[in-house]
Amino acid sequence: MAEKKTYSLILSYEGSAFKGWHTQANVPTVQGTLNAVLSELYNKKIFVWGAGRTDSGAHALQYVAHFRTHNDCIPAKNLATILNGKLPPEIRIYRVEEPGNKFHATFSCLARSYCYILYTGKILPPILHKKIYHEREKINLSLLKECLPLFVGVHDFTQFCYGYTESEKANKTMGRRVDSFRVKQYGDYLVFFIKGEGFLRGMIRTLIGTSICVAKEGGMTVEDLKNSLKGAPLPGGRWKPVPADGLYFKRAHYIRKGS
């Protein structure tokens, strides 16, 4: 039998209808949808690997996935069109490539970039519902910009994630590398940009949520964040993770052309 051929998918998705990327039993996910459509197309079970997990309700602008199959009867140049005819409109394949069998969407990925969009105007335009987060309270932008660089570097982010059992925490490395973290203001919009090797479950949303709490002067300070990265417990109070609505997987970084 011929060696399996690897195909990479460059895609985008609107995540409101999905419980994130990763396949879960009895709920719609992006990975599960792709697995089902590709398996039907090739009449054989196909498993799709992705560049990383995304939270339930989060979106992706330029996501990378791959699958392998012995069946090469469909040219890569035609595959995107065929898949888009079978996938729900919330998922679109921009192009399909043949990166070689050494490529792996997850393990070849050196870093992931995300952005988070927050609206600070009085009334959120309804067309943006489920697309961005609406923050009605005043944010001190200077304080916000003071918080974000604290997370750059390698840190233990145990307190800045959620959804893990104590057993999982005990058996999982909770240290992560954040390469950059910044925010830009565009009128009534604040856009966060974060890049790192990888992120724990809910980590990005918690980092933004705690930073916003400081910037709203809501019972937590810059010093509290500094101390928490050294092991001190985060103070309770008003902070909470921001919703997934405004979170977008921006791109995956690889050592290859266009990375």
N, C-alpha and C positions, 0 to 999 in steps of 0.2 A: 504494500500500500504506500502511496506517495506521502511524503511528509506534509503535515498540516501547514496551511498558509495562514499568516497573521494579517488581519485587517484592523486598522485603527479608524475610529469614528470621531470626527470633530462635530460636536453637537451643541445645542442650546435647549434649555427647557424652562417653562414657566411652572413653578413647583407647587402652586396652591392646591392642586388636585392630588398631590402625591405625599406619601409619608417619608419623603426623603429619597436618596439614591438607592440605598442598600435594600435588597430583597428581604421582605418579612412575610410571614404567613398571613393570608386572608386580608391584606391591605394593599392598596395600589402603590407601587414604587416605580421609579424610573428604570432601575436595573431589571426589575421583574417584568416590566412592560417590554423592554428590549429583548430580554431572554425569550419571551413568548413569541414575539413577532419574528425574530430570527430563526427560532426553532421551527416555526410553521413554514417559513420561507425555504429552509434547507431540508425540511422533513426529517430532522434529526436534532437531538437536544443540543442547544448552543448555550454557552455561559459567557456573559459579558463582564469583563473586568473594567473598573473605572478608576480615575485618577484619585479619588478620595470620596469619603462619605459626605453627604450634605444633610442638614437638618430637615425635619418634616416642615414643608411649606416654603423652604428656601428655593432659590432659583439658580440657574447657571447660564452664563453668557457664552463661554467658550470652554466646554468641557471635553475631555479626551477619554475615550474608552477603547477597548480592543476585544476581539474574539478570534478564535482559531477554528479552522474547518478543513477537512480533506476535500470538500466540494468547491472547486474553483470555476464552476460553469458560469457564474455571474461576474462579468468584468467589474473591477472596482469603480470604473467611471460611471457605471449604470446603477450601482448599488444604492447611492443616496436617493435617487429619484424613486426607486422601487420601495425603499423603506419608508420614505415620506408619504407614499400612497397608502401605507398600511398602519402607520403610527397615528396616535391621536394628535390633534393640532398643537397640543402643549409641548410636544417634543419634535424638534426638527434637526435632521442631519445636514450639515453644510457640505461636508465632503468625506470621502473614504479614501484612505491611503494604504499602501503596502509597505510598512516600515521595516520589515525583516523580522525573523523569528526570535531575535534577541530582545525585541521591544516588549515591554510590559507596562501597561498604562499606570498601574499602581507602583510597582517596584523600580521602574526606570525614572519615576518622577522625583526630581531633586527638591522642588518647592511648589507650594500652592499659593496663589494670590486670590484674595476675596475683597469685595467692597460691600459696604453697608450704607444704605441711603436713609436719611432721617429728614423729615419735613417739620419745620418750626413755625409755619404760618398758622393763622387762626383757624382756617377751615381747610381740611384736606380735600382736594379735588377728587370726586368719586371715582374717576377713571384710574386713580392711583391706589384705590383700596386693594389690599392684599399684595401691593407691589412695593410699598415703602412704609416706614414706621412714622406715625404722627406723634411728636412730642409737644405737648401744649405748655409745659412749664419753661421758664426762662433758663437758658444755659449760658454759663460764663465761659466763653470760648477760650480765653486765656488759661483758665484752670484746666479745661479739657485738653488743651495742647500740652500742658505740663504733665498730665497723667500718662499719655500714650507712650512716650519714650521709655517710661519705667519698665515696660514689659519687653522691650527689645533685648535680645540676648538669650541665653539658655537659663531657664528657671524651672522650678517645681511648681506646676500650675494646678496642683491638687484642689486648691480652694476656688479655682476659676473654671470649674467644669461641673457637670452634673450627670446623673443617669448611671453612675457606676455603683455597684455594691461594694461593701467594705472588702469583701474577698477579691473582687476585681481590682480594687485599688492596691491591695497588698501584693498582687501578682502582676501588676502592670507598671511599666515605667511611666511616671507622670511628668517627667521632664520633657520640655519641648523647646525648640529653637525658633524664636521670632526674629526675622531679618529686618523688618521695617514695619512701622505703625504710625499713621498720620491721619489728619483730618483736614479737609478743605471746605470752605464755605462758598456756596454759589447762591446768593440771594437768600431765600428761605430754606435752602437745602444745605444739610451737612452731609458730606460723603467721607466715610472712613475707608482707608486703604490699608490692608494688612497682608504681609507676605511672610511665610514661614515654611519650615520643613514639613510640618504636619500639625494638626490641631486635635485636641481632645474633644470629646462630645460636649457640645454647648460652650466650648471655650471662647470662641470669638464673641458670641452674644453676651457672655458673662463679663469679659474684659470691657466691652463697650458699656454694658449696664452699670458696672461699678464706677467707671470713669464718668459717666453721665451723672451718677449720684453725687460724686464729688463736685462736678461742674454746676450742679443745681444747689450746691451747698446743702445737701440733704442728709446730714448726719454722718458723713464720711469725709476724710481729708486725704490730701496727697500723702501725708505721713502714714496714714493707715494703710494705703496701698504699698508704700515702701516696706513697711513692717510685715505686711502679709506675705510678701515675696521672700521674707527671711524666716517665715514660719509662724508668725503671730496670727491668731484667728481674725478673720474679717469681722468687723463690727456688724451687728444686726441693724435693722432699721428699714429704711425705704428702698435700698438697692434691690434690683432684680435683673435677670437677664432681659435684654431687649427681645421683642418678638422676632420670629424667623422671617416675617414678611419682607423686611428690608435687606435680607442677606443674599448676596450673589457670589457664586463661584466665578471668579473673573478669568483665571487661566491657570494652566499647569505648565511647569517649567521643566524642560528636558534638555539633554545634551544632543542636540540635532539641529538641523536647519530650521530656523524660525523659533528656536527656544528662547 
